[in-house]
Amino acid sequence: MKKYMIVAMLLMFSFYFMAASPPPIQAADTTLIVGNASGLPGSPNNSVTVNLDNPDDKVGGVQLDICKLDNYLTCTNCEITERTNLFRCTFVEGPNDCDRILIFSVEPDTDIQEGDGPIAVLKYTISETAPVGECRNLDPEGVKVVDEYNVSLGVESLPGQFCFAPAAIPTTSQWGIIIFMTIVLGIGVVTLVRKRIV
């Protein structure tokens, strides 16, 4: 039931963005950037940041689809940041391996101030079948950004990339610690056995 309510709310705000926002009337002086990330196949809670550079305009809301080839990534959460601490971030999985993200506020006179930096952090679980050593693009599509008056801003969007990393190999110093601890434990076991024999 909760999932259907979220979907209904997303659709409502999507229609709001389309109905209340005319086509862009400004040059693209706002940039939305999907960050790069990596993680182990099968691991949860891998973070991908969504950054917004809006030097000249306050922003009242953002909508975008993040599309990822082969669907090795499952979005599990959307968190706000310091720039959007009075906003809500919701998501729903859509067709064509895309997740629709909505960043909005229901409070009056609440805007993302001019500046740059993260406006949302998406959490992904990686499929266990993800190909180790390969990467997939995180393409932002259908990006809509409106200002404090619900007027569409010209926006440039830049994709990110997610790489499926292999398990970390210990460094030389880490190997040294492992070997040292193994020797210490081995000496301790031998000493304990000798005491019991005596």
N, C-alpha and C positions, 0 to 999 in steps of 0.2 A: 504494500500500500504506500509506504514511504517513497519507494522508487518511482511510482506513478505520479506522486505529488511533485517530486523533483522534476520529472520530465515535463509535467504540465507547466510548472513555473518557468522552466527553461524556454518552452515554446512561447509562453506569454511574453517573456522579455525579448525573445527573438523577434516576435511580431512588433513589439514596441520599438525596437531598434530600427526595423525596416520602415515602419509607418511614421515614426516621429523624426526620422533622420533623412533629409534630402541627400542627393548625391554630393560627393565632396566638392566644395567650392573654393578650397584653398590648396596651395601647393603643398607637396609632401614635406612638411617641416616636422612631422612627428614620426618616430621610428619605433617599431615593435620588434624585439629581438628574442628569439627562442634560444636558450643557452645550450651549451654542449655538456654531455655527461657520459658516464660509463658505469658499468656494474657487472657483477657475475651472473651468469645464467642461473635462474632459480631463486635469485635474491629479491626480497621485498624492499619497499621504502627507498627507492632510488630517486633522487631529487633532480628535477629539471626546472630551471628558473625561467620566468617570462619577464623580460625587461622592457621598460618603456622610457623613451627619450622624448620628452615634450617640453622643450625649452621656452616656448612662447605662449602656451595655452594650458589652462586648467582642463582636466579631463573628468567627465561625468560618468563614463562607463566604457567598457571594452568587451567586444565579442570576437571570438576567433575559433576556427577549427584547426586542431593540430593533427596532421595526418602522418602516419608512419607505415612504411612498406612492410608487408608480411605479418603484421600484427603480433610481433614478439613481445610487445609492451602493453600492459594493461594498466590504465589509470585507476588509482584507488583513492586518491584524495587531492584536493586543491586547497592550499593554504594561503592566507593573506600575508602581507609583509608590513613593515613599518610604514611604507608609503600608503598602504591601503587598509590601515587598521580599523577604519570605520566602514569598510566595504564587506561584501560577501563574495565568495568565489564558489561557483557551482559548476558541475560538469556532467555530461551524459555521453555515453558511447554511441556514436552514430554509424552510418554505413561507410563503406570504403576505407575501413581501418582508421577512421578519424574520431577524435574526441572534441565535442563542442564545449568551449570554455566561456563562461559569462562572469565578468567582474563588475559588480554594480552595488549601489547603495540605496536603501529605502528611506534613509534619513534625508531631510531637506538640507540644502546648502552644504552638501558633502562632496568634495571633489578631490581628485589627485592633483596635488599642487605641481606647478612648473618645476622641472628638474629631470633627473634621470636615475634609473636604478630598478631593482626588482619590484614588480607589482603582484606577483603570484609565484608560488612554488608548487609544482605538480609532483605527485608521488606515483611512481610506477613499479609494478612487479614484473620481473623479466621471466619469460618462459624458459623452462629448462631445456627446450630444444633450440634456443637461440644459438646461432653459429659463432663460436668463440673466435675472436680475432677480427670479426667483421663489424661494420658500422651501418647504421641506417639513418637517413635524413628525418628530421622532425620539421615538416613543412607547414608553416602557418598559411591557412587559406581562408577566404571570406572574412578578412579582418575588417572590423568596423570600430572606429573610435569616435566618440562624440564629446563635445566640450561641455562646459557647465550649462549651456543653453540648449543642449541636445542637437547642436549643429554638427554635421559630420566634418571631421578633420581629414585633410589629405594625409595618408599614412603610407610609409614604406615598411615592408615586413621582410625580415631576414631569417632564414631557417637555421636550426641547430642540428646537431648530430649526436646520436647515441651509439656508443661502441660497447660491444660485448667482450669484456676483458677476461683473460684467463686468470686462474688463481695466482696470487702473488708468489713469486719465488723468493725465498729468503736472500737477503743481501749477504755480503762477506762478513760484516760485523754480526749479523743475526746468526749466521752459521757458526761463528766463533762462540757466541753465547750458548747455542744449542750443544755444541761439542763439549764446552766447559761444564755445563750442567749435567750432561750425560756422564762425564768422567767423575764429577763429584758424587753423583748418585751411585755410580758403580763402586767407588771406593767405600761409600757408606754401607752399601749392601754387603760387600766383602768383609768389612770390619765387623758388622753385626753377626754374620755367619761364623766368623772366627771366634768371637766371644761366646757364642752359644756352644761351639764345639769344645772349647776349653772348659 
